[in-house]
Amino acid sequence: MNIYRWDGEFSDRQEEAAFLMATWNVVLSRTRVAIAAAVIFLLASSSDFLHHGFSLVYFELLGARLAAFTVCLAPIVLFRRGHDWQVFFFGLTLGEFLVFLVAMTAHAVNGDELALVSISAFAIVAVIYFGVPNRLIYTAPVAILSSVIHVAMSYGILGASTPETAQLMLSWTALHIIGIQTIRISSQLRRSEHRTIHQYRALTTRLRREMSDRWQAEGVAQLNEENFRTVFRAAPIPLALVRPQNSRIIQANKAALDLFRIPEDKADTISLASFFGDDFKQLAAIGRDLSEQGEIELKLSSYDGGEIWAQVAGAAIRYRGGPAILLGLHDVTERRKEAEDLRLARDQATAASKSKSEFLANMSHELRTPLNAIIGFSEAIEREIFGPLGSQRYQEYAADIYESGIHLLNVINDILDLSKIEAGRFDLSEHEMDVRTVLNSASVIVKPRAQQAGVQLVIDAPDEELYLYADERALKQVLINLLANAVKFSLRGGTVQLSVETDDTHMHLKVRDEGVGMDPEDIPRALQPFTQVDGSLSRAHEGTGLGLPLAKRLVELHDGTLSIESALGEGTTVTVSLPISRLVDQPLSGEESSIIVI
């Protein structure tokens, strides 16, 4: 369920009511704008006087202005305590609408020009949207109805021409879009801030309660120390208390002495480190951190030199006023064989997975050949190479087959290329090539998609020739995938830029967009095959989730790296860094470049 409604208010009406009561003083302070606007509206009666003097028309207009003024002030005076905020907002909206009607009537009676009437109408509706605290569910219908009245009045009474009327309608539409969107976003931001403060206070209260509980627990632990010693000695599993400073055994129960075969009269004179050897360095961290550690499995030595495999768990505790390590041990020598069997099974599963990748790599010819045939035959049917088909539907079906075949072929090509890379069978065909040529080739392929999405494609290519030793097809595929992704997740009217930069160690190809972006925590997921980061824009497009993983693998085959910088709502920058050693006649850093806008 969404937290916010379309108008920016909380979906939970109880939560919305609580928010309004908490911020009611702010709402009242903003009503000063309504009072000021109403006073200005009342003072505008002087214009009526200049037109009509002390006539019946003047007093009728003055009475209407006073009535609208009264309706505006009534909810502020009667419901300022917030006990019925719905009536407050409705009354305020009704007053605003009456002000608009009276103002338009006064302009019509006074015979004012179209420009003055339009300025007045736009000013009143702007105050309705931005100056007066109100609910969008009331404000939007009143504002839209007011604009309809103004347009009808302008065309039917003031004699506006058709072009002028159309211009007014466009202006009103823009004002409504801006006003509604501004109020919706502002309302949501204010509620989000209120929610965050409320959650922070709740968290603070919880932390205080937890700290209090912890202090009480420490007191109980001190009181139960004697009981602990009794339980410790009688425990059926091997337990040992060790000082972290010198690894000396404070005490060990009988099960621990039997496990290590230590004589009881020697227990308090032995360092436990001698039984762990080099692995004891792992347990020393327990004493330093004084925090609970997970289980580890170690090979130990007994007092008489025997070999023991045991699971060891440790916890840092306070014992007799000082730090100590409580060790629990479990003999797992017999289970080592089971662990070895599990390791073998895991290796077999890994080999099976590798065989799968090799199988997919070997299926390249068998999968591509029939797809090429499907595409070729459907294209022949679509173009009617052998004469007309007799029905337009055949052409539609053939076009669908052709497009589906092309899409399927691209998907399978990505899967097969990725499988070849994983199987170590992807061979690069490297040669010297002009970087500008690759940039232009990739941009030409993505250009139709960018134009269809309303996205501007900018290529920042170097002025001088820049030759790179690499696989041209692979590098072009990387750029096409990155540009296509950038266009896919860009908003209409946005810009996607492809640029080239060099420094002392690398050449960087950067693809920047101003799209929806993603959470930095989701970047590792985006680089995993067949994985897509969920988002409002990504759900509206098809994709297999192979573009970024395949681009990353191809870049790594060139001894390079692919990195991503992104933030939600701020766009994404993908950087392909290739070693400077791959450049032929390496250029100096910061060389000039030319910008091509597509």
N, C-alpha and C positions, 0 to 999 in steps of 0.2 A: 504494500500500500504506500502511495506517495505521501510524504510528510506535508507537502504544500498543495493547495488547490491552484487552479489556473490563474486566479487573481492574486496569488502570493500569500494568501491567508493559510493558517493551519487547517489541514483536513479534519483534525480532531476539534470539534466545536468547543469542547470544554477547555482544551488547551488554548484555543483562540480567545475565549472569554477571559481566561486567566491572564493572557498576554495583554489584552486591552485594559484590564483593571490595573495591571502593574505599570502600564505606560500611560494611564489616563491623564496625568498631569501634563505630559508632552502633547497629547491631543488637545487639551484645553488651551495650552500656550499657542498652538497653531491656529486656534479659532480667532486669534487677534487679527489674522489676515482677513478672515471673513467679515469681521466687524468693520475693519478699515475699508474693505471693498464696498460694503453696504453703505457706509457713510459717504464715500465718494459717489456712489450711485445716487444717493439721496440729494447730494449737493449738485448733481447734474441737472436738477430741475431748473437751475438758473438758465440753462439753454432753452428749456421750454418757455420760460418767461420772455426771453429775448424774441422768440418767434411769435408768441400769442398774447403777451401782456397778461393783465388780470382778466382773463376771459374764462368761459366755462371749460374750454378745452384744457387750459392750463391747470385749473383746479382738479379736473378729472385725472390728468396725468400725475399731478402731485399726490392725489389720493391713492392712485395705483402704486406709485413709488413708495409711499408710506406703508401700504399694505404688504408689499414685497419685503420692505425693510423689517417690518414686524415679524413676518414669517421666518426671515433669516435669523433674527435674534431670539425667537421663541425657544427653539431647542437648546440654545446656549444657556438661556436663563433657567428653563424648567428642568433640564436633564443634565446639568453640569456635574452632578455627583456620580454619574455613570451607572445609576441603578437600572437604566433601560437604554443601553447604548445603541440598540437597533433603531429605536424611535428617534434617538438623537441624530444619527446619521441620515435616516430617511427624511426627517424634518429639515435638516440642513440642505439636503439635496433638492427638496421641494422648493425651498426658498431660493436657491440658486437658479432653478428653472424659471421661477416667477420673475426674478430679476432680469433674466434674458428676455422673456416675453414682453415685459414692460418696456425694456430698453429698445427692443425692435419696434414696438408699437409707437414709442415716442419718436424714433427716427422717421418712421413712415408718416406720422402726422406732421412732423416738422418739415418734411420734404427734403431731408438731408441727402447728400450725394452718396453714390454706391461705395466710394472709397472710405468715407467716414463710417458708414454703417458696417462695412466689412471689418474695419479696424476695431470698432466697438465689439462686434460679435466675437472676433478672434480673442480679444482681451478677456472677455467674460468667460469663454470656454477654457482659456489658458489658466485663469484663476480657479475654475472648477477642477481642472486636472492637477495643477501644481501648487496652488496656494492654500487650499482648504483641506483639512484632514477629512478624508471620506473613505468609503468603501468602493472598490472598483465595480462591484455588482450594481451599485446605484449610479456611480459617476458616469460609467461608459454609456449606458442607454440615454441618460439625460443629455450628455455632450453630443452624442450622435443625432438625437432628435433635434437638438438646437441647431446643429449644422444643416439638417434637412430643411428646417424652417427658414433659416437664413438664405439658403440657395433658392428655395421656392419664392421667397420674398424678393430676392434680387432679380430673378427672372420675370416674375409676374407683376411686381409693383414698381420696382426701381428701373425696369427696362434694360437689364443687363443683356448683352448680346450672347449668342451661343458660345463663341470662344471664351468670353469672360466667365460665363457660367461653368464651362468645362474647367477653366483655370481655378475657379473657386472650389469646385468639387475635388480637384487634385490636392489643393492646399488643405482642405478639410481632412482628406484621407491621410495626408502626411501627419497632420496635427494629432489625429486620433491614434495612429500607429505609435507615434512617439509618446503621447500621453499615456496610453494603456500600457505600453511596454515599460515605461519609466516607473509608473506606479506599481506595476507587478513586481519588478526587480527590487525597487526600494522597499516594498512591503516584505518581500522574502528575506532581504538582507537584514532588516530590523528584527524580524522574528528569529532568524538564524543567530544573530548576536544575543538576543534574549535567551534563546535555548542554550547557547554555549555558556553563558554566565550561570544559568540555572544548573547545568550539569557540573560546572566547576565547583559551585557551592556544595552540591551533593557529594562530589568526590572528596572535597575537603572534609566534610563531616564524616564520611566513611573512613578516611585516612586517620582522623583523630580517634575514631572508635577502634580501629585496628591497632593503633599504637597503644591505646589504653588496654586492649585485650592482651597485647604482647607483654606489657609490663606485668599484668596480673599473671600471665603464664610463667614469666621468669621467677616471680615470687613462689609460685606453686612448685616450679622445678627445684628451687633451693630447699623447699620444705620436704620434697620427696627424694632427696639425694640418698638418704639412708635406705629407703625402700629400693632405690635403683641398685645399690650395691648388693642387696640381698637377692634380687632378681638376676643380676649379672652372674653371680656365682652359680646359681641353679639353672641357668639357661642351657638347653640341650645342644645348641650349636656353638662352635668355637668363637669366643669373644676375647678381645684383648684391648686394654687401655694403654696408650703410648703417649709419652711426652714428645711433642714435635721438635723441641730444641735438640735433644740428644738421642731420640728414638728408643729410650729406655722403657721397658715394660713396667707400667705402674702396677697392674695386676692382670692376670689372665685366669679364665675359668678352667675347670678340669678338661672340658672338651678341647680347648685350644692347646693345653699342655700335651694332651694325648696326640693331637694332630701333628705337632712339631716334635713329639717325643722328648719333651724337655722335663728333666727332673724337677719336682716341686721345690726343692731347696735351692734351685738355680734360677727360678723364674724372675726374681727381682734384680738380678745382676746381669741379665743378658740384653743386648741391643737387638731389637727386632730387625734392624737393617741387614744383619748378617744372613737372615733367612730370605730376604728379597733380592739382594745383590743390586745390580744397576737399576732394576725396575722400581726400587724403593724411591727413586727420584719422583715418580708419579705420585706417590702417597705423601711426599713432603709438601706438596701443594695444598693438601688438606689443612695442615697446620698453619700455613701462611694465610690462607683465605678464611679459615674458620667457617667454612660453609659445606653443605652436604655435597658429596660426590657420587657419581654413578658407579655401578659395578664394573670391575675390570677382571679379566682372567689372566693369571700369571703363573709362571713356573717357579716354584719355591723349593727351598732346601730344608730338610729336617735337621734336628740337632745332631743326629748321627750320620748326616751326609746323604740321606735318601732324597729322591725326587718326588715332588708333589705338584699336581696341577690343581689350583683352587680359584674359585670366584671370590674376589675380595671387594667388600663394600666398606666405605669409610664415612665418618661424619665428625665434624669438628664440634666439640662440646666444651662446657666449662665444668671442671671437676676439682673440687676442693680449692676454689678460688683461682685456678689457673687453667690455661688452655690444654686440651687433651684431644687425642684422636681415638675414637671408638671404631675398632675394626671388627667386622664380621666376616668369617671365612666359611667356605663350603667346598668340600673335596669333590672335584669334578674330573678326576683322572679317568674314570670309566667312560665319561661322556665325551672325551676327546675324540674317540673314534667316530662317534655320531657327528661331531662337528666336521671332521674330515670328510665324511660321506656327504654332508650338506654342501661343503665347499666344492666337491667334485660335481654334484648336481648343478650347482650354480655355473660352474665352468661349462658344463654341457649345454645349459640354457643359453649362455653367452655365445657358444659356438653355433647353436641353432639360429640365434638372431643374426649372426654374421652370415650364415648360410642363406637366410631370407634376403638379406641385402644383396648378396651375390646373385641369388636367383632373379631378383628384380632387375639387376644390371644386365643379366644375360637375356632378359625378355625384351630388350630394346627393339630388335628387328621384328620379332613376332607381333608386338603391339603396334608399332608404328606403321608397318606395311598395310594391314587392313584399314587403319584409320586414314592413311593417305588415299587408299582406294575409295573409301566412303566420301571423302572430301572431293576427290576428282570426279566421281560419278555424279554427285549432287551438283557440282559446279557445271558439268556438262548439261544436266537437265535444266538447271536454272537459266543458262544462256541459250538453250534450245539449239545446240550445235547441229543436231540432226533434223531440224525442222520443228514446227510448232507442236506443242503437246495437246492442244485442244481444250484445255481448261486452265484458268488462272490459278486454281488451287494447287496444281502440280508445281507451279513456280514457287508458291508460298511454302509448300512442304519442302521443296528442294532447298530453298533459302534457309529454312529452319535446320535441315540436316547439315547443311554446309557450316552454319554458324556453330551448331552444337559440336560438329566434328572438330572444327578449329579450336573451340574451347577445350574439348576433351584432349586433343593432341597437346595443347599447351600444358594442361595439368599433368598429363602423363610424362611429357618431356621434363617438367620440373621434378617429378617423383623419380624418374630414371636417372636424371643428373645427380640428384641428392643421393640416391642409392649407389651410383657409381663412385661418388666421392667417399661414402662410408665404407665401400668395399675396396677402396684404394685403386680403382681401375679407371679414374678420370684422368686422361692424359691432356696436358696443356699443349697447345700449338702456339708457341711463343715466337714473336718476331718484332722488329721495330715498327712502330706505328705512331701516327700523329694524334696526340691527345685531343686536339680540336675536332678531328674527323670523328672520333668516337663520341664526343659530346654532342656534336651536331646530329649524328646518326640516331643516337638514343632519343634526342629531343624531337626529331621528326616523327618517330614512331609513337611517342606519347602525346604529340601535339593535338591530334583529333580528340583524344579523350579529355585533354585540358580544355579545349574549346567547348566541348559539349558540357563540361562541368562549370564553365564560366570562370576558369582559373587562369591567371596570367603566368606564363612560363618564361623565366628569365635565365639566360645562359651567360655566365661571366667567364668567357674563354680568354686565354692569353693571346696577345697580339702577335707574338712571335711563335714560330713553330716549336713545338715541345714534343720530343719523341720519347716514347716509353717502350721498354722491352717487356712485352706481356702477351697474353692470349687475347686478341681483339674481340672475338666472339664472347668469351667469358666476361670480359670487362664491360662490354656493351650490355650484356644481360644483367649484370649487377646494376648498372645505371638505369636501365629500363625498369627493373623491379623497384628501385628506390624512388624514381620519379613517379611511377604509377601509384605507388603507395602514398606519396606526398599529395598527388592530385586527388586520390580517392578520399583522403581524410581532410581535405581543405574545404572551406566554406566558399560558396559562390562569391566572386569578387576578390578572392584571396590571391596570393602570389606564391609561386614555387620557384626557388632559385637554385641553380646548379653552378658551383664555382670551383676554381682550382687555386690552391695555395701551396707554396713550398717553403720549407725551412731547411735547417742544416742537416736534418736526418731523414725527413720524409716529404713526400708529395701527398697533399690532402685533397680529395674530391669530396665536397660538402653539398648535401641536398637539404635545403631549409624550406620549411613551410610554416604557414600561419594558421594551421588547422586546429582540430580539437585537442591534439596532444594526448598524453597518457601519464598516468601516475608513474614516477620513477621506480616504484616497487614492481610495476608490471613489465618493465623492460626485459628482464631475463625470460619471462614467459613468452614475450613476443618473438624471441630468438629461438624458441623451440619449434620443431616441425609440427605442422597440423594444429598449431595453437593460435587462437586469435584473442586479442584483448577485447573484452566486452565493452561496448560504448554505444552511445546513441547514433553515431554516424556509421560505425563499423557494421552494425546490424543491418543497415540499409544497402549493403553491397555484398556481392559474392566474393569468395576467396577461399583458398585451401590452407592458408597459413604457411605457405612454403616460400614466399617471396624473400622475407628477411633471412630465414635460416639458410636458404640456398645462396643468397648474396654473401652472407658471412663465410660460408664454406669456400666459395670461389675466391674471395679475397684472401683467406688464409692459405689457399694453394699458391698464391703469389707472395707468400711471406709477409702479408700485410695484416691489418686489423680493421675491424668495423666496430665503431662505437656509436652510442645513441644518447642524446641529451633531449629530455622532453619534460614538459609539465602540463597539467590539465589546463586547457583553455589558452595556452601560450604557444602552441605549435611544437614542432619536432625538428631536430637537426641530426642527420645521420652523416658521420664522417668516415670515409674510406681512406686509410693511411697506408701508402705503399713505400717501401724503402727507397731512399734517394739513389741507391746504387742501381736501380732499374731505369733511371733516366739516362738518356743518351745526350751528351753535351749538357750536363746539369746546369740549369739556370740559376741566377742569384735570387735570394729570397726577396719577396715583395715586388716582383716584376710587374709591369703595367699589363692591363688586360682590357679587352673590349667586352661590352655588355650587349647581348642580343636579346630583345624582347619578342617572344612569340605569342 
